Amino acid sequence: MQHLSWTGTLGAYLNPLFLTALVCFLTLAVAAIARGFSPRADGPHLINPTPPSVSLMGPSLVIGLALWLLSLSGVALLAPLALGNIWLSLLLCLILGAAAGFALFQISAEMIFKLVWLAFYVTLLLFGLYLVIGLFVKPETMGIVGAISQRLIPTWIALAVTFALSILFKRKLGLYGKLFDSPIGMIGLGLVLFWIFTAIFGAGFDWIATHDPLAQVSGMKNKHPGIPLRGATEADYPYYLLGGDTLARDVFSRAIFGSGIVIVIAPAATIFAFMVGITLGLPAGYFGGRLDTVLSFLSNLVLAFPVILLFFLLVTPEIVQTGLPNYLAVILFVFPVVFIAVAQYSKNRLKPGFLTLQFPILLIIGIWLYLSLVSETGKPVDVLPPMLDLFDVPAEILLVFVSVVFVNSPTAFRIVRGLTLDVKTRDYVAAAQTRGEGPWYIMLWEILPNVRGPLIVDFCLRIGYATILLGTLGFFGLGLESESPDWGTTINAGRKLLSVYLAPPLVPAFSLMSLVLGLNLLADGLREESLRD
């Protein structure tokens, strides 16, 4: 069985086109930046114009170096530029780059910006061809990129259906629907949904991964991407698509299963952190006084510690043996129950039917879920019998979860407190007070809905921070097991051989970067649309 290349046999036709479009996009982008950052809407004049020498130098260097690298890489059309001598080739390419840069300097800034977007869309279209063609051909024909695209078919279908329905009904979907009017927001949403669906279908249903993420195959240690699987049977996938790591495990499968750990822990921990921040931040900002002083002091006390130091303190074996993480879980996990109970009571306190039947049932279910989360057999907090314990949370997952919630809660508290201080003097708050509404009703049903825009934006950013924190924990070997496929642990395991085998550390690093980038872009899009709303 042959070794897979990245783009297979069709790459001979698509690669030159793709590389040309990519180089054109990068060159034009540099030219646009060098010409003054952006064109004015009222004419061809530039904002912050740069000197002609600088405007000429940037594109010239980019074009020259791009031609030089492409000639050395063996692209057929540019192979004559190699000249058989690396330095003569560099000199010739720089001369050609200077000529091309001078030609770009003669084009108006408005035209350059149009060409930038044209080159970007062409590059995106050609990259999409790799993925689309790969769905219908054998891995040998379309290579590693096509094979990965085939494995991600459930994700592509889910993305297509989600985007189609969202665009169709976007006028009825509130702030989420308006997000599709923002190109940045759509790109961010696409990246985030990609990893969400990949985690669901890959880690949840095991429809994407090619091998067991913990299985070791003899002879596959530190193998390069596209290597055929040794001793493969008909039931085995015949390739390690992204190579093998230092323990002969499939890098692609570990990245897929690692997404499940991140997608579950980071958003859930952020939700719990926001429940703590909202439940404490609203009364601190609304009532002020000594309550605000005490809560603000405690939040500042936690924020005064370096984040990594806090993690080290919380996850060290000596601290774990004392039961401190379990006791923290008892405190932190009660806030969602308190938040939901107070919100429902404040809204329905004048409805006798709700208070006598629905509210007690809601409390019982909430307390049961809470005790199932904090109770763990053989640990300091063991209050439920096994038959009533709904969640069997592994000790290392609970430890990481509590650590992330504890670190993020003070920041959420400060944001909610600041927004409450700003909003509590508005007219609609005074109107609710005049109607005789209670303070908790005003906080939860008047103030909180009117600050949802900034909170949603910060929530997306906070998930990104939590993702980075999880990667940091895994990288330092804290909390999760050393065999865990989470991205931080995988990066740490492969970093020692980075100069020899790139795939083991770079694949999870790129996965982590793309998810955080998507969350940041999504937050930018939500901020833009919430300001318009």
C-alpha positions in Angstrom: 0.0 0.0 0.0 1.4 3.4 -1.0 2.2 6.3 1.2 -0.4 9.1 0.9 0.7 12.5 -0.1 -1.2 15.6 1.1 -3.2 16.1 -2.1 -2.8 12.9 -4.0 -2.6 12.5 -7.8 -5.0 15.4 -8.4 -2.6 17.7 -6.5 -0.5 17.9 -9.6 -3.3 19.9 -11.3 -4.7 21.8 -8.3 -1.5 22.7 -6.3 -0.1 25.2 -8.8 -3.4 27.0 -9.0 -3.9 27.0 -5.3 -0.3 28.2 -4.6 -0.6 30.9 -7.2 -3.9 32.2 -5.7 -2.5 32.1 -2.2 0.6 34.0 -3.2 -1.5 36.6 -5.1 -3.7 37.1 -2.0 -0.7 37.5 0.3 1.0 39.9 -2.1 -2.0 42.0 -2.7 -2.8 42.1 1.1 0.7 43.4 1.7 0.3 45.9 -1.1 -3.0 47.1 0.4 -1.4 47.5 3.8 1.6 49.3 2.4 -0.6 51.7 0.4 -2.2 53.2 3.5 -4.4 50.5 5.3 -7.7 51.5 3.7 -9.2 53.6 0.9 -11.4 56.5 1.7 -15.0 56.2 0.6 -15.1 59.6 -1.0 -12.2 59.3 -3.4 -9.0 57.6 -4.3 -7.0 59.3 -1.5 -5.7 57.2 1.3 -6.0 57.2 5.1 -2.5 57.2 6.7 -0.6 57.2 3.4 2.9 55.8 3.6 6.0 57.0 1.7 6.4 55.6 -1.9 9.6 53.8 -1.0 7.9 51.9 1.8 4.8 51.2 -0.3 7.1 49.7 -3.0 9.4 47.7 -0.7 6.7 45.6 1.1 5.1 44.0 -2.0 8.4 43.7 -3.8 10.0 41.6 -1.0 6.9 39.4 -0.7 6.7 38.8 -4.4 10.4 38.2 -4.7 10.6 35.8 -1.8 7.4 34.0 -2.9 8.8 33.4 -6.4 12.1 32.2 -4.9 10.4 29.7 -2.6 8.1 28.4 -5.3 11.0 28.0 -7.7 12.9 26.0 -5.1 9.8 23.9 -4.3 9.7 22.5 -7.8 6.6 24.2 -9.2 6.8 23.5 -12.9 6.1 27.0 -14.2 8.7 28.6 -11.9 11.4 25.9 -12.1 13.5 27.9 -14.6 14.0 30.6 -12.0 16.0 28.3 -9.8 19.0 28.8 -12.2 20.9 26.0 -10.5 22.3 28.5 -8.0 20.3 29.5 -4.9 21.8 33.0 -4.6 21.5 33.9 -8.2 17.9 32.6 -8.1 17.2 34.9 -5.0 18.7 37.9 -6.8 16.6 37.3 -10.0 13.4 36.8 -8.0 14.0 40.0 -6.0 14.5 41.9 -9.3 11.2 40.4 -10.6 9.5 41.2 -7.3 10.7 44.9 -7.5 9.3 45.1 -11.1 5.9 43.6 -10.0 5.8 45.8 -6.9 6.4 48.9 -9.1 3.5 47.7 -11.3 1.2 47.3 -8.3 2.2 50.8 -7.2 0.7 52.2 -10.4 -2.7 50.7 -9.6 -5.2 52.7 -7.6 -5.8 51.7 -3.9 -9.4 51.0 -4.6 -8.6 48.5 -7.3 -6.0 46.8 -5.0 -8.6 46.2 -2.3 -11.0 44.7 -4.8 -8.2 42.4 -6.0 -7.4 41.4 -2.4 -11.0 40.1 -1.9 -11.0 38.5 -5.4 -7.8 36.6 -4.6 -9.1 35.6 -1.2 -12.3 34.1 -2.7 -10.4 32.3 -5.4 -8.1 30.8 -2.7 -11.0 29.8 -0.6 -12.8 28.2 -3.6 -9.7 26.2 -4.6 -9.3 25.0 -1.0 -13.0 24.0 -1.0 -12.3 21.9 -4.2 -9.8 19.8 -2.2 -12.4 19.0 0.4 -15.3 18.5 -2.1 -13.5 16.3 -4.5 -12.1 14.3 -1.6 -15.6 13.3 -0.7 -16.1 11.3 -3.9 -12.7 9.8 -4.7 -10.3 7.3 -3.1 -7.7 8.5 -0.6 -4.9 7.7 -3.1 -6.5 10.1 -5.6 -7.0 13.1 -3.3 -4.5 12.3 -0.6 -4.6 13.1 3.1 -6.8 16.2 2.7 -9.4 14.3 0.8 -9.3 11.4 3.2 -9.8 13.7 6.2 -12.7 15.4 4.3 -14.4 12.0 3.8 -14.1 11.2 7.5 -15.7 14.6 8.3 -18.8 13.9 6.2 -21.2 14.1 9.3 -19.7 17.4 10.3 -20.1 18.8 6.8 -23.7 17.7 6.6 -24.5 19.2 10.0 -22.8 22.5 9.1 -24.7 22.7 5.8 -28.1 22.0 7.4 -27.4 24.5 10.3 -26.3 27.3 8.0 -29.1 26.7 5.5 -31.8 26.8 8.2 -30.2 29.7 10.0 -30.0 31.8 6.8 -33.5 30.9 5.8 -35.0 31.9 9.2 -32.5 34.5 10.3 -35.0 37.3 10.6 -36.8 35.2 13.3 -33.8 34.2 15.3 -33.0 37.5 17.0 -29.3 38.3 17.7 -28.2 34.9 16.4 -30.0 35.5 13.1 -28.4 39.0 12.8 -25.0 37.3 13.1 -25.3 36.2 9.5 -25.1 39.8 8.4 -21.6 39.9 9.7 -18.9 38.2 7.6 -16.6 38.0 10.7 -19.3 36.6 12.8 -20.2 33.9 10.2 -16.6 32.8 9.9 -16.3 32.6 13.7 -19.6 30.7 14.0 -18.5 28.3 11.3 -15.2 27.5 13.1 -17.0 27.0 16.4 -19.8 24.9 14.9 -17.2 22.8 13.1 -15.6 21.7 16.4 -18.9 21.3 18.1 -20.2 18.9 15.5 -16.8 17.2 15.2 -16.9 16.6 19.0 -20.5 15.3 18.9 -20.0 12.9 15.9 -16.4 12.1 16.6 -16.1 11.8 20.4 -19.8 11.2 21.1 -20.8 8.8 18.3 -17.3 7.7 17.1 -18.2 8.3 13.5 -15.1 10.3 12.5 -12.0 8.9 14.2 -10.2 6.2 12.3 -8.6 4.3 15.3 -8.8 4.0 19.1 -7.1 7.2 20.4 -5.4 5.1 23.1 -4.5 2.0 21.0 -0.8 1.5 20.2 0.1 -0.2 16.9 3.5 -1.9 16.6 5.8 -0.2 14.1 3.8 3.1 13.9 5.8 5.1 16.4 6.7 8.6 15.2 5.4 8.0 11.7 4.8 10.8 9.2 1.3 11.7 8.0 -0.3 9.3 5.4 1.7 6.3 6.5 0.0 2.9 5.8 -1.0 0.9 8.9 1.2 -2.1 9.5 -0.6 -5.4 9.8 -4.0 -3.8 8.9 -7.0 -6.1 8.6 -10.1 -5.5 6.6 -11.8 -4.1 9.7 -9.0 -1.5 10.2 -8.7 1.9 8.5 -5.6 1.4 6.4 -3.8 4.7 7.2 -2.6 6.9 10.0 -3.8 10.1 8.3 -1.8 12.5 10.4 0.9 10.1 11.5 1.7 8.4 14.8 2.9 9.9 18.0 5.7 8.8 20.4 3.6 5.9 21.7 2.4 4.8 18.2 -1.1 6.2 18.6 -3.1 7.8 15.7 -2.6 11.6 15.9 -5.8 12.3 13.9 -8.0 10.2 16.1 -6.5 11.7 19.3 -7.3 15.2 17.9 -10.9 14.2 17.2 -11.5 12.7 20.7 -9.6 15.6 22.3 -12.2 18.0 20.8 -14.8 16.2 22.8 -13.0 16.9 26.1 -12.6 20.6 25.3 -16.1 21.2 23.9 -17.7 19.7 27.0 -15.5 21.2 29.8 -14.8 24.7 28.5 -18.5 25.8 27.8 -19.9 24.0 30.8 -17.3 25.5 33.1 -17.9 28.9 31.6 -21.7 28.5 32.2 -21.1 27.6 35.9 -18.6 30.6 36.2 -21.2 32.9 34.8 -23.9 31.5 37.2 -21.6 32.4 40.1 -20.8 35.8 38.6 -24.4 36.7 37.9 -25.7 35.4 41.2 -23.2 37.5 43.2 -22.6 40.4 40.8 -26.2 41.5 40.5 -26.8 42.1 44.2 -23.3 43.6 44.7 -24.0 46.2 42.0 -27.6 46.7 42.9 -27.4 47.0 46.7 -23.8 48.3 47.0 -22.7 49.0 50.5 -20.9 46.4 52.6 -22.1 43.5 50.5 -20.4 45.0 47.5 -17.3 45.8 49.4 -16.9 42.2 50.8 -17.7 40.5 47.5 -15.4 42.8 45.5 -12.6 42.2 48.0 -12.9 38.4 47.7 -13.0 38.6 43.9 -9.9 40.9 43.8 -8.2 38.5 46.2 -8.6 35.6 43.8 -7.6 37.7 40.8 -4.5 38.9 42.6 -3.0 35.4 42.3 -1.4 34.3 39.0 -3.6 31.9 37.2 -1.0 29.2 36.7 -0.1 29.4 40.4 -3.7 28.9 41.3 -3.9 25.9 39.1 -0.8 24.4 40.6 -2.2 24.9 44.0 -5.6 23.4 43.2 -4.4 20.3 41.3 -1.3 19.2 43.3 -1.8 15.8 44.9 -1.3 17.2 48.5 -4.2 19.7 47.9 -6.4 17.0 46.3 -5.9 14.7 49.3 -7.3 17.4 51.6 -10.6 17.3 49.6 -10.4 21.1 48.8 -11.5 20.6 45.2 -14.6 18.6 46.4 -15.5 21.3 48.9 -15.1 24.0 46.3 -17.4 22.0 44.0 -20.0 22.0 46.9 -19.8 25.8 47.0 -19.5 26.6 43.3 -22.1 24.1 41.9 -24.9 25.4 44.2 -25.1 28.7 42.4 -27.0 27.5 39.3 -29.6 26.0 41.6 -29.9 29.2 43.5 -30.0 31.3 40.4 -32.8 29.2 38.8 -34.8 28.9 42.0 -34.6 32.7 42.8 -35.4 33.6 39.2 -38.5 31.4 39.1 -39.7 32.4 42.5 -39.3 36.1 41.9 -41.3 35.9 38.6 -44.1 33.6 39.9 -44.3 34.5 43.6 -47.9 35.6 43.2 -49.1 32.4 41.6 -50.2 29.9 44.3 -50.4 27.0 41.9 -46.7 27.4 41.0 -45.5 27.8 44.6 -47.4 24.7 45.8 -46.6 22.2 43.0 -44.2 23.3 40.3 -41.7 25.2 42.5 -41.1 22.3 44.9 -40.7 19.8 42.0 -38.2 22.2 40.4 -36.3 22.5 43.7 -36.2 18.7 44.2 -34.8 18.1 40.6 -32.3 20.9 41.0 -31.0 19.7 44.3 -30.8 16.1 43.0 -28.7 17.2 40.0 -26.6 19.3 42.3 -25.9 16.4 44.7 -25.2 14.1 41.8 -22.5 16.4 40.6 -20.7 17.0 43.9 -21.2 13.4 45.3 -18.3 11.0 44.6 -17.9 7.6 46.1 -14.9 7.3 48.3 -14.3 11.1 48.4 -14.8 13.6 51.2 -18.2 14.5 49.7 -20.2 11.2 49.4 -23.9 12.0 50.2 -25.8 10.0 47.6 -26.0 6.2 47.2 -24.7 4.9 43.9 -28.2 4.1 42.6 -29.3 7.7 43.0 -26.1 9.3 41.6 -26.9 10.4 38.1 -23.4 11.5 37.1 -20.2 9.5 37.4 -17.8 12.3 36.9 -14.1 11.1 36.8 -12.0 12.7 39.6 -9.5 14.3 37.2 -12.4 15.9 35.1 -14.0 17.3 38.2 -10.7 18.7 39.4 -10.1 20.5 36.1 -13.7 21.6 35.9 -13.7 23.1 39.4 -10.3 24.8 38.8 -11.6 26.5 35.6 -14.8 27.7 37.3 -13.0 29.0 40.3 -10.5 31.0 38.2 -13.2 32.5 35.8 -15.9 33.3 38.4 -14.3 36.5 39.8 -13.9 38.0 36.3 -17.6 37.2 35.5 -18.6 38.8 38.8 -16.7 42.0 38.0 -18.4 42.3 34.6 -21.9 41.7 35.9 -21.3 44.1 38.8 -20.1 46.8 36.5 -23.0 46.4 34.1 -25.5 46.5 37.0 -24.0 49.7 38.4 -24.5 51.3 35.0 -28.0 50.0 34.3 -29.7 50.3 37.8 -30.3 54.0 37.3 -32.2 53.6 34.0 -35.9 54.6 33.7 -37.2 51.0 33.3 -35.6 50.1 36.6 -37.3 53.0 38.3 -40.6 52.0 36.7 -40.3 48.5 38.1 -39.6 49.9 41.5 -42.6 52.1 41.2 -44.8 49.1 40.4 -43.7 47.5 43.6 -41.5 44.8 42.2 -39.0 43.1 44.5 -35.3 43.7 44.1 -34.6 40.2 42.8 -37.3 40.5 40.2 -35.7 43.8 39.1 -32.2 42.3 39.0 -33.1 39.1 37.1 -36.0 40.2 34.9 -35.3 43.9 34.3 -31.5 44.5 34.5 -30.1 41.1 33.4 -32.1 40.9 30.0 -30.9 44.4 29.2 -27.2 43.6 29.6 -27.4 40.3 27.7 -25.5 41.7 24.7 -22.2 42.4 26.6 -22.6 39.2 28.6 -23.0 37.0 25.5 -19.9 38.6 23.9 -17.9 38.0 27.1 -19.3 34.5 27.4 -17.8 33.6 24.0 -14.5 35.2 24.9 -14.5 33.4 28.3 -15.0 30.0 26.6 -11.9 30.8 24.6 -10.0 31.7 27.7 -11.2 28.5 29.4 -10.1 26.5 26.3 -6.6 28.0 26.6 -6.6 27.2 30.4 -7.4 23.6 29.7 -4.6 23.4 27.1 -2.3 25.0 29.7 -3.3 22.4 32.3 -2.8 19.6 29.9 0.5 21.0 28.7 1.9 21.1 32.2 0.5 17.6 33.0 -1.9 18.9 35.6 -5.3 17.4 36.3 -6.0 15.1 33.4 -4.3 11.8 33.0 -1.1 11.5 30.9 -2.9 9.2 28.4 -5.7 11.7 27.9 -6.2 12.8 24.2 -7.0 16.4 25.2 -5.1 18.9 23.1 -2.8 20.3 25.8 -1.6 16.9 26.9 -1.0 15.9 23.3 1.0 19.0 22.6 3.2 18.4 25.6 3.7 14.7 24.6 4.9 15.7 21.0 6.8 18.9 21.6 10.2 17.1 22.3 10.3 15.8 18.8 9.0 18.9 17.1 12.0 19.3 14.9 11.7 15.8 13.5 7.9 14.9 13.6 5.7 17.9 13.2 2.2 16.3 13.2 1.9 15.2 16.9 2.2 18.6 18.5 1.1 20.8 15.5 -2.2 19.1 14.9 -3.6 19.7 18.4 -2.0 23.2 18.5 -3.7 24.1 15.3 -7.0 22.7 16.6 -6.8 24.7 19.7 -5.8 27.8 17.8 -8.7 27.5 15.3 -11.3 27.0 18.1 -10.1 30.0 20.1 -9.9 32.1 16.9 -13.5 31.1 16.0 -14.7 32.1 19.5 -12.9 35.4 19.2 -14.4 36.1 15.8 -17.8 35.0 17.0 -17.5 37.4 19.9 -16.5 40.3 17.6 -19.5 39.5 15.3 -21.9 39.4 18.3 -20.5 42.6 19.7 -21.0 44.3 16.3 -24.6 43.1 16.0 -25.5 43.8 19.6 -24.4 47.4 19.3 -26.7 47.7 16.2 -29.6 46.1 18.0 
